[in-house]
């Protein structure tokens, strides 16, 4: 670049295209390798820029990760619709609402979060999302007998997390290639049982 | 140690107690932090020995991991009993056979394997265990309609893996503290449905 001399003062060099390219590559590498195994340098190389520029834009690797992962979704985009769904339809509605996110353009960010979680980082974040947000939103609606709602939701979470593991981490075939609607339809009665069925040891 | 001069030739220094102490600490650290985040040095420190001794006994970190993880179980200890169980009882028998292993003295080794898998190492090992061993052992017995057995087993695997995630990685409470028998009893009808029930899209 012949603009090197104009870099020093004022705005950082590069365009918003460059920022996006860095974020895209960061998401992809974090998802593939996890945070621990991804360096700023490898992201910079993949994006075709200098490491210093990545640091300049985003700070530390953790800050870059936050920037890359924060984006995907406003939790209310999921929680809002949930509130409208009758309790006896949650078993089929939940997987149809949640599983397609993993196949969407947000999938890599979710996968990155999951991998880093499994490496021991950020478990608290996921746990608090499940305990504080989902338990409050759904657990209170299936709290029959009283006190059982939290455990009911956790059984649902165990099945949904397991599907993600089998599809995106273990990549079991043909499971990983099944249409998400078939998965949702298959697990729906089981999730509904966890939410509103009679379960041993509750109540 | 005043025995330093006797170390050079002959048998490696230390007793089998030392080896066991290294393996115990290795298992604990691998389980807590995964392979990538655990150094030989940290294991040596935890075991109260020199890094060189760890290398001398076990070679590389990967070899140490193999030594620490290989031990836990002869797969036939699980597969043998499975063969005796009638198909219509597998839904309750499988979780009762598999989940208690995670609470046993072998739990840390399983957890270490899971963490490293999630970090991208060793997925092939687990996948091939699930596909080659479990699919053959159980999938062939629930292959109705023909060709469905493999997917049926993978739905079961998704639920069992999810339970492990919720209990040992996410540590959701009260889920993580429920008696393993209550978990097994709760998921049994759902697993049985995956194994022998009518599922959408199969056949």
Boltz contact constraints between the chains, C-beta under 6 A:
constraints:
  - contact:
      token1: [A, 33]
      token2: [B, 120]
      max_distance: 6.0
  - contact:
      token1: [A, 34]
      token2: [B, 119]
      max_distance: 6.0
  - contact:
      token1: [A, 36]
      token2: [B, 36]
      max_distance: 6.0
  - contact:
      token1: [A, 118]
      token2: [B, 115]
      max_distance: 6.0
  - contact:
      token1: [A, 118]
      token2: [B, 118]
      max_distance: 6.0
  - contact:
      token1: [A, 119]
      token2: [B, 34]
      max_distance: 6.0
  - contact:
      token1: [A, 119]
      token2: [B, 119]
      max_distance: 6.0
  - contact:
      token1: [A, 120]
      token2: [B, 33]
      max_distance: 6.0
  - contact:
      token1: [A, 127]
      token2: [B, 170]
      max_distance: 6.0
  - contact:
      token1: [A, 151]
      token2: [B, 174]
      max_distance: 6.0
  - contact:
      token1: [A, 154]
      token2: [B, 172]
      max_distance: 6.0
  - contact:
      token1: [A, 154]
      token2: [B, 175]
      max_distance: 6.0
  - contact:
      token1: [A, 158]
      token2: [B, 162]
      max_distance: 6.0
  - contact:
      token1: [A, 158]
      token2: [B, 163]
      max_distance: 6.0
  - contact:
      token1: [A, 158]
      token2: [B, 166]
      max_distance: 6.0
  - contact:
      token1: [A, 159]
      token2: [B, 159]
      max_distance: 6.0
  - contact:
      token1: [A, 159]
      token2: [B, 162]
      max_distance: 6.0
  - contact:
      token1: [A, 161]
      token2: [B, 162]
      max_distance: 6.0
  - contact:
      token1: [A, 161]
      token2: [B, 165]
      max_distance: 6.0
  - contact:
      token1: [A, 162]
      token2: [B, 158]
      max_distance: 6.0
  - contact:
      token1: [A, 162]
      token2: [B, 159]
      max_distance: 6.0
  - contact:
      token1: [A, 162]
      token2: [B, 161]
      max_distance: 6.0
  - contact:
      token1: [A, 162]
      token2: [B, 162]
      max_distance: 6.0
  - contact:
      token1: [A, 163]
      token2: [B, 158]
      max_distance: 6.0
  - contact:
      token1: [A, 165]
      token2: [B, 161]
      max_distance: 6.0
  - contact:
      token1: [A, 166]
      token2: [B, 158]
      max_distance: 6.0
  - contact:
      token1: [A, 170]
      token2: [B, 127]
      max_distance: 6.0
  - contact:
      token1: [A, 172]
      token2: [B, 154]
      max_distance: 6.0
  - contact:
      token1: [A, 174]
      token2: [B, 151]
      max_distance: 6.0
  - contact:
      token1: [A, 175]
      token2: [B, 154]
      max_distance: 6.0
  - contact:
      token1: [A, 182]
      token2: [B, 201]
      max_distance: 6.0
  - contact:
      token1: [A, 185]
      token2: [B, 200]
      max_distance: 6.0
  - contact:
      token1: [A, 186]
      token2: [B, 199]
      max_distance: 6.0
  - contact:
      token1: [A, 186]
      token2: [B, 200]
      max_distance: 6.0
  - contact:
      token1: [A, 190]
      token2: [B, 190]
      max_distance: 6.0
  - contact:
      token1: [A, 199]
      token2: [B, 186]
      max_distance: 6.0
  - contact:
      token1: [A, 200]
      token2: [B, 182]
      max_distance: 6.0
  - contact:
      token1: [A, 200]
      token2: [B, 185]
      max_distance: 6.0
  - contact:
      token1: [A, 200]
      token2: [B, 186]
      max_distance: 6.0
  - contact:
      token1: [A, 201]
      token2: [B, 182]
      max_distance: 6.0
